[in-house]
Amino acid sequence: MNVGIIGLGDMGKMYAVGFSKAGYTVYGSDLPERREELSEALNPYGIIILQDGKEVSRICDVIFYAVESEKIEQVLAMYGSSTKYGAIVAGQTSVKHPEIVAFEKYLPKDIHIITCHSLHGPGFDPAGQKMIVIPHRTSDEAYQRMTDLLSCLGSELVEMKDYRDHDRIVADTQAATHVGFESMGTAWASAGFFPWENASYLGGIDNVKILTTLRIFSYKAHIYAGLAILNPFARQQVKRYAQSESELFKMMIMEEEKSFRERLYKVRDFVFHESRKPLLLDDQVMQEFSLSSNPGVRKANSHLSLLSMADAWYHLQINPYDNLICQTPPFRLRLGIVEYLFRNEDLLEESIHAALFDKSIRADDLEFHSAVREWTSIIGYGDMEGYKQHFDQTKLFFKDRLEHGREQSSAMIKRLTDQTFLS
């Protein structure tokens, strides 16, 4: 079986190598100016780099489009009609709506469409990670061939019948998740300090916040821009997150203690109902992963970002535990630290008191409030370039710590895996 990869960025290369190591004949293509560079890097694995996607499409039995979500239609318009008769075509984009529209528009009717989504970045070994598989238009025989091929990567295959269900869940597990962490990063950059040097951000769940934020900003902006702007369900969820944050922030500055407490207790009882199977994030493991070289005495923190996440789930009537079917490491970490906050009565009480009455952290909360508004506006306007520029501006502030932060976050995720946190 000939396997083709159109788009040899980080994810495309990773899967090309994986299929080749499994014994498949692999062909690939990318921009013409990258052909020499890619041939040098991938030929040792037996991967053949062709001139363009048209050549790949003509000879391959299974073809993966590993291109940016915003470019999927443009690429299909060039190469879709050349697809080999009876071939299977898949996409590796994180948003399936524009992908399926492009497939149906440009692929011949005899082509099987079985798309997929790996729920991890190129920094992870696919083995043991979840991969969503969506049999959109296919036969049983072709679907079996596809799952046999994907199984060689060692990923846990999860079937979803409808790409719309995928996008609805991913709007929470990825788009809304990323906006929360991106807003933290932007707030810290706007305030002009590194959180690991601030006493308000010492401790286990803050270590997770910091490392996950650095991990996200260590990757390319287009990955997150497409998730937030091209997913038709993402704007609603991001807007709700911003609304929850704004309403809670107003209660904080007005010191409306009774309403604030009642609201958060109602959120806790819905999202973390005793019927939910808790993740039980390990505090000792979280404590180990601090970037602070001279940790002092921890100050109380409002954890407004986490309170807002839970409040948004409540108002959208989302059970985040159900969405673990499309979990990514950042989403599971996000759910884990929100759960840790709401299930720890002493910590939740400390958070509520700090949110309402500690004026020394009000400036930080205001920066976060402003950052959420900025990100939500960019996504609401569908401003792809604005998103990338805003992302890269924050990335520049943390540039000297991004690689180390990503390494530390990978080590933390592995340790938590060993503790069955991500099992």
ROFI-169214 format. One record per residue (C-alpha): x negated, y, z negated; residue in three letters; residue number from 1. Coordinates in steps of 0.05 Angstrom, whole numbers, plus 5000, padded with zeros to 4 digits. Layout:
N
X, Y, Z, ALA, NUM
...
//
This chain:
423
5000, 5000, 5000, MET, 1
4974, 5069, 5020, ASN, 2
4985, 5123, 4967, VAL, 3
4982, 5196, 4986, GLY, 4
4972, 5257, 4942, ILE, 5
4988, 5325, 4972, ILE, 6
4958, 5377, 4925, GLY, 7
4894, 5358, 4889, LEU, 8
4893, 5404, 4830, GLY, 9
4879, 5377, 4760, ASP, 10
4941, 5332, 4758, MET, 11
4936, 5310, 4830, GLY, 12
4863, 5289, 4821, LYS, 13
4878, 5252, 4757, MET, 14
4932, 5210, 4790, TYR, 15
4891, 5199, 4853, ALA, 16
4835, 5170, 4811, VAL, 17
4884, 5129, 4770, GLY, 18
4916, 5096, 4831, PHE, 19
4848, 5084, 4864, SER, 20
4821, 5050, 4801, LYS, 21
4883, 5005, 4802, ALA, 22
4864, 4980, 4871, GLY, 23
4908, 5022, 4917, TYR, 24
4883, 5057, 4979, THR, 25
4890, 5131, 4964, VAL, 26
4891, 5190, 5012, TYR, 27
4895, 5262, 4992, GLY, 28
4896, 5333, 5019, SER, 29
4893, 5404, 4994, ASP, 30
4875, 5472, 5023, LEU, 31
4826, 5465, 5082, PRO, 32
4772, 5505, 5046, GLU, 33
4772, 5454, 4989, ARG, 34
4762, 5393, 5033, ARG, 35
4686, 5389, 5025, GLU, 36
4688, 5401, 4950, GLU, 37
4743, 5349, 4940, LEU, 38
4709, 5297, 4985, SER, 39
4646, 5304, 4944, GLU, 40
4684, 5295, 4879, ALA, 41
4732, 5240, 4900, LEU, 42
4697, 5199, 4953, ASN, 43
4658, 5161, 4899, PRO, 44
4725, 5134, 4875, TYR, 45
4742, 5111, 4946, GLY, 46
4793, 5167, 4956, ILE, 47
4796, 5192, 5027, ILE, 48
4808, 5267, 5037, ILE, 49
4846, 5283, 5101, LEU, 50
4854, 5349, 5139, GLN, 51
4924, 5365, 5114, ASP, 52
4989, 5339, 5086, GLY, 53
5014, 5321, 5155, LYS, 54
4960, 5269, 5163, GLU, 55
4974, 5242, 5093, VAL, 56
5049, 5238, 5107, SER, 57
5041, 5199, 5171, ARG, 58
5002, 5140, 5141, ILE, 59
5023, 5134, 5069, CYS, 60
5077, 5089, 5040, ASP, 61
5085, 5130, 4977, VAL, 62
5072, 5205, 4976, ILE, 63
5066, 5250, 4915, PHE, 64
5073, 5325, 4921, TYR, 65
5030, 5354, 4865, ALA, 66
5038, 5427, 4881, VAL, 67
5063, 5488, 4843, GLU, 68
5139, 5491, 4834, SER, 69
5143, 5559, 4868, GLU, 70
5107, 5531, 4930, LYS, 71
5143, 5464, 4937, ILE, 72
5192, 5488, 4992, GLU, 73
5136, 5520, 5032, GLN, 74
5094, 5457, 5030, VAL, 75
5153, 5411, 5047, LEU, 76
5171, 5456, 5106, ALA, 77
5101, 5442, 5135, MET, 78
5094, 5368, 5122, TYR, 79
5162, 5337, 5105, GLY, 80
5182, 5320, 5177, SER, 81
5118, 5280, 5187, SER, 82
5135, 5230, 5131, THR, 83
5126, 5157, 5150, LYS, 84
5190, 5119, 5165, TYR, 85
5218, 5087, 5102, GLY, 86
5166, 5118, 5056, ALA, 87
5178, 5137, 4983, ILE, 88
5168, 5210, 4965, VAL, 89
5160, 5238, 4895, ALA, 90
5143, 5305, 4864, GLY, 91
5101, 5319, 4802, GLN, 92
5129, 5387, 4787, THR, 93
5160, 5400, 4718, SER, 94
5223, 5431, 4747, VAL, 95
5264, 5385, 4791, LYS, 96
5318, 5432, 4818, HIS, 97
5275, 5467, 4871, PRO, 98
5239, 5402, 4885, GLU, 99
5303, 5362, 4901, ILE, 100
5331, 5420, 4943, VAL, 101
5267, 5420, 4985, ALA, 102
5265, 5344, 4991, PHE, 103
5337, 5341, 5016, GLU, 104
5325, 5398, 5064, LYS, 105
5260, 5376, 5096, TYR, 106
5254, 5300, 5089, LEU, 107
5284, 5253, 5141, PRO, 108
5346, 5214, 5118, LYS, 109
5309, 5147, 5118, ASP, 110
5261, 5170, 5063, ILE, 111
5269, 5146, 4992, HIS, 112
5267, 5202, 4940, ILE, 113
5243, 5176, 4872, ILE, 114
5213, 5234, 4835, THR, 115
5176, 5235, 4769, CYS, 116
5147, 5280, 4715, HIS, 117
5088, 5264, 4670, SER, 118
5101, 5295, 4603, LEU, 119
5029, 5314, 4589, HIS, 120
4974, 5357, 4617, GLY, 121
4911, 5335, 4654, PRO, 122
4872, 5334, 4589, GLY, 123
4908, 5270, 4567, PHE, 124
4899, 5199, 4590, ASP, 125
4966, 5178, 4621, PRO, 126
4964, 5112, 4584, ALA, 127
5016, 5112, 4529, GLY, 128
5045, 5180, 4550, GLN, 129
5117, 5187, 4574, LYS, 130
5133, 5193, 4647, MET, 131
5204, 5209, 4670, ILE, 132
5226, 5173, 4734, VAL, 133
5288, 5197, 4772, ILE, 134
5316, 5151, 4827, PRO, 135
5351, 5206, 4867, HIS, 136
5361, 5172, 4935, ARG, 137
5335, 5101, 4942, THR, 138
5346, 5026, 4946, SER, 139
5334, 4975, 4890, ASP, 140
5275, 4946, 4929, GLU, 141
5241, 5014, 4939, ALA, 142
5253, 5032, 4866, TYR, 143
5220, 4968, 4844, GLN, 144
5159, 4983, 4888, ARG, 145
5154, 5053, 4858, MET, 146
5159, 5031, 4785, THR, 147
5107, 4976, 4799, ASP, 148
5060, 5030, 4826, LEU, 149
5072, 5078, 4768, LEU, 150
5063, 5023, 4717, SER, 151
4990, 5017, 4735, CYS, 152
4977, 5083, 4701, LEU, 153
4998, 5054, 4634, GLY, 154
5050, 5108, 4620, SER, 155
5116, 5094, 4586, GLU, 156
5168, 5100, 4641, LEU, 157
5234, 5131, 4622, VAL, 158
5289, 5131, 4674, GLU, 159
5337, 5189, 4681, MET, 160
5392, 5183, 4733, LYS, 161
5404, 5257, 4745, ASP, 162
5351, 5311, 4756, TYR, 163
5397, 5362, 4725, ARG, 164
5395, 5325, 4659, ASP, 165
5320, 5327, 4663, HIS, 166
5318, 5402, 4675, ASP, 167
5368, 5415, 4619, ARG, 168
5325, 5378, 4568, ILE, 169
5259, 5406, 4594, VAL, 170
5287, 5476, 4586, ALA, 171
5282, 5463, 4511, ASP, 172
5222, 5416, 4506, THR, 173
5178, 5459, 4551, GLN, 174
5205, 5528, 4572, ALA, 175
5232, 5550, 4504, ALA, 176
5175, 5515, 4468, THR, 177
5123, 5552, 4508, HIS, 178
5156, 5620, 4500, VAL, 179
5154, 5611, 4424, GLY, 180
5079, 5597, 4424, PHE, 181
5064, 5648, 4478, GLU, 182
5100, 5701, 4437, SER, 183
5056, 5683, 4377, MET, 184
4994, 5691, 4419, GLY, 185
5017, 5757, 4449, THR, 186
5035, 5784, 4380, ALA, 187
4967, 5767, 4351, TRP, 188
4931, 5797, 4412, ALA, 189
4973, 5860, 4408, SER, 190
4958, 5867, 4334, ALA, 191
4884, 5857, 4350, GLY, 192
4866, 5801, 4303, PHE, 193
4851, 5726, 4306, PHE, 194
4902, 5690, 4262, PRO, 195
4851, 5642, 4232, TRP, 196
4817, 5704, 4201, GLU, 197
4882, 5727, 4168, ASN, 198
4905, 5701, 4100, ALA, 199
4978, 5698, 4124, SER, 200
4960, 5643, 4174, TYR, 201
4922, 5594, 4131, LEU, 202
4952, 5526, 4117, GLY, 203
4977, 5465, 4153, GLY, 204
5034, 5488, 4196, ILE, 205
4997, 5552, 4214, ASP, 206
4939, 5510, 4238, ASN, 207
4987, 5474, 4284, VAL, 208
5016, 5540, 4309, LYS, 209
4946, 5568, 4324, ILE, 210
4918, 5506, 4358, LEU, 211
4981, 5495, 4400, THR, 212
4980, 5568, 4422, THR, 213
4907, 5563, 4442, LEU, 214
4921, 5498, 4478, ARG, 215
4976, 5530, 4520, ILE, 216
4934, 5591, 4538, PHE, 217
4875, 5546, 4557, SER, 218
4914, 5522, 4618, TYR, 219
4936, 5560, 4681, LYS, 220
4992, 5610, 4679, ALA, 221
5030, 5582, 4740, HIS, 222
5045, 5517, 4702, ILE, 223
5087, 5554, 4651, TYR, 224
5115, 5608, 4698, ALA, 225
5149, 5556, 4741, GLY, 226
5178, 5520, 4681, LEU, 227
5209, 5584, 4653, ALA, 228
5232, 5619, 4716, ILE, 229
5251, 5564, 4766, LEU, 230
5289, 5520, 4717, ASN, 231
5362, 5541, 4721, PRO, 232
5374, 5522, 4648, PHE, 233
5313, 5556, 4618, ALA, 234
5337, 5628, 4618, ARG, 235
5398, 5612, 4576, GLN, 236
5355, 5577, 4523, GLN, 237
5301, 5629, 4523, VAL, 238
5354, 5684, 4517, LYS, 239
5385, 5647, 4458, ARG, 240
5317, 5641, 4424, TYR, 241
5306, 5716, 4432, ALA, 242
5376, 5730, 4406, GLN, 243
5365, 5686, 4345, SER, 244
5298, 5720, 4331, GLU, 245
5328, 5789, 4338, SER, 246
5388, 5775, 4292, GLU, 247
5344, 5744, 4238, LEU, 248
5294, 5801, 4243, PHE, 249
5349, 5852, 4233, LYS, 250
5374, 5815, 4171, MET, 251
5302, 5815, 4145, MET, 252
5291, 5890, 4151, ILE, 253
5360, 5904, 4122, MET, 254
5345, 5855, 4065, GLU, 255
5412, 5820, 4075, GLU, 256
5393, 5763, 4030, GLU, 257
5461, 5729, 4023, LYS, 258
5475, 5727, 4098, SER, 259
5404, 5707, 4114, PHE, 260
5404, 5649, 4066, ARG, 261
5474, 5625, 4086, GLU, 262
5454, 5626, 4159, ARG, 263
5389, 5587, 4149, LEU, 264
5422, 5536, 4104, TYR, 265
5476, 5524, 4156, LYS, 266
5421, 5515, 4208, VAL, 267
5384, 5466, 4163, ARG, 268
5446, 5424, 4150, ASP, 269
5460, 5418, 4225, PHE, 270
5391, 5409, 4255, VAL, 271
5360, 5368, 4199, PHE, 272
5421, 5329, 4178, HIS, 273
5405, 5267, 4138, GLU, 274
5427, 5224, 4197, SER, 275
5366, 5248, 4237, ARG, 276
5305, 5205, 4235, LYS, 277
5250, 5253, 4211, PRO, 278
5182, 5258, 4244, LEU, 279
5148, 5271, 4176, LEU, 280
5087, 5309, 4199, LEU, 281
5028, 5294, 4154, ASP, 282
5007, 5356, 4115, ASP, 283
4938, 5329, 4098, GLN, 284
4922, 5320, 4172, VAL, 285
4947, 5390, 4189, MET, 286
4903, 5419, 4134, GLN, 287
4841, 5388, 4165, GLU, 288
4845, 5428, 4230, PHE, 289
4830, 5499, 4209, SER, 290
4790, 5547, 4253, LEU, 291
4775, 5591, 4193, SER, 292
4702, 5591, 4173, SER, 293
4717, 5623, 4106, ASN, 294
4787, 5606, 4083, PRO, 295
4812, 5649, 4026, GLY, 296
4876, 5647, 3986, VAL, 297
4937, 5633, 4030, ARG, 298
4989, 5688, 4033, LYS, 299
5063, 5675, 4043, ALA, 300
5088, 5678, 4114, ASN, 301
5159, 5691, 4140, SER, 302
5151, 5637, 4194, HIS, 303
5200, 5678, 4235, LEU, 304
5179, 5641, 4298, SER, 305
5200, 5574, 4267, LEU, 306
5264, 5600, 4235, LEU, 307
5284, 5627, 4303, SER, 308
5272, 5560, 4337, MET, 309
5318, 5523, 4290, ALA, 310
5370, 5578, 4293, ASP, 311
5371, 5574, 4369, ALA, 312
5382, 5499, 4367, TRP, 313
5440, 5509, 4320, TYR, 314
5474, 5562, 4363, HIS, 315
5464, 5521, 4426, LEU, 316
5488, 5459, 4388, GLN, 317
5425, 5422, 4410, ILE, 318
5400, 5362, 4371, ASN, 319
5325, 5368, 4385, PRO, 320
5314, 5296, 4364, TYR, 321
5355, 5274, 4425, ASP, 322
5307, 5314, 4469, ASN, 323
5248, 5271, 4447, LEU, 324
5263, 5230, 4509, ILE, 325
5227, 5286, 4547, CYS, 326
5177, 5301, 4493, GLN, 327
5110, 5334, 4505, THR, 328
5056, 5341, 4451, PRO, 329
5072, 5416, 4441, PRO, 330
5147, 5402, 4434, PHE, 331
5137, 5346, 4385, ARG, 332
5089, 5389, 4345, LEU, 333
5139, 5446, 4348, ARG, 334
5196, 5402, 4322, LEU, 335
5149, 5372, 4271, GLY, 336
5129, 5439, 4239, ILE, 337
5200, 5467, 4240, VAL, 338
5224, 5403, 4207, GLU, 339
5167, 5408, 4156, TYR, 340
5188, 5479, 4138, LEU, 341
5262, 5464, 4131, PHE, 342
5254, 5398, 4093, ARG, 343
5204, 5428, 4043, ASN, 344
5248, 5467, 3995, GLU, 345
5191, 5504, 3962, ASP, 346
5161, 5526, 4028, LEU, 347
5228, 5546, 4057, LEU, 348
5242, 5588, 3994, GLU, 349
5174, 5620, 4000, GLU, 350
5187, 5635, 4073, SER, 351
5256, 5666, 4059, ILE, 352
5229, 5710, 4003, HIS, 353
5170, 5734, 4045, ALA, 354
5216, 5748, 4104, ALA, 355
5262, 5791, 4063, LEU, 356
5218, 5826, 4013, PHE, 357
5144, 5823, 4031, ASP, 358
5130, 5889, 4067, LYS, 359
5057, 5871, 4077, SER, 360
5074, 5823, 4133, ILE, 361
5128, 5866, 4165, ARG, 362
5080, 5893, 4218, ALA, 363
5063, 5822, 4240, ASP, 364
5137, 5805, 4246, ASP, 365
5149, 5868, 4286, LEU, 366
5093, 5849, 4335, GLU, 367
5125, 5781, 4343, PHE, 368
5193, 5811, 4353, HIS, 369
5165, 5856, 4408, SER, 370
5129, 5798, 4441, ALA, 371
5192, 5756, 4444, VAL, 372
5229, 5813, 4477, ARG, 373
5173, 5822, 4528, GLU, 374
5171, 5749, 4548, TRP, 375
5246, 5743, 4551, THR, 376
5252, 5804, 4596, SER, 377
5200, 5778, 4644, ILE, 378
5235, 5710, 4649, ILE, 379
5304, 5743, 4654, GLY, 380
5280, 5785, 4713, TYR, 381
5250, 5724, 4747, GLY, 382
5184, 5760, 4751, ASP, 383
5134, 5705, 4769, MET, 384
5075, 5752, 4779, GLU, 385
5092, 5792, 4716, GLY, 386
5093, 5727, 4677, TYR, 387
5024, 5707, 4702, LYS, 388
4995, 5776, 4688, GLN, 389
5024, 5777, 4617, HIS, 390
4998, 5707, 4605, PHE, 391
4929, 5722, 4630, ASP, 392
4925, 5786, 4589, GLN, 393
4935, 5747, 4525, THR, 394
4890, 5691, 4550, LYS, 395
4834, 5742, 4558, LEU, 396
4839, 5762, 4484, PHE, 397
4827, 5690, 4461, PHE, 398
4779, 5670, 4518, LYS, 399
4720, 5653, 4473, ASP, 400
4760, 5604, 4431, ARG, 401
4805, 5571, 4482, LEU, 402
4760, 5512, 4499, GLU, 403
4745, 5498, 4426, HIS, 404
4819, 5506, 4409, GLY, 405
4839, 5456, 4462, ARG, 406
4788, 5406, 4437, GLU, 407
4812, 5415, 4366, GLN, 408
4885, 5409, 4386, SER, 409
4870, 5344, 4423, SER, 410
4834, 5317, 4362, ALA, 411
4893, 5338, 4318, MET, 412
4943, 5305, 4364, ILE, 413
4902, 5241, 4363, LYS, 414
4898, 5242, 4287, ARG, 415
4973, 5252, 4283, LEU, 416
4982, 5196, 4332, THR, 417
4942, 5151, 4286, ASP, 418
4990, 5172, 4231, GLN, 419
5047, 5148, 4276, THR, 420
5069, 5220, 4286, PHE, 421
5071, 5214, 4361, LEU, 422
5086, 5140, 4365, SER, 423
//
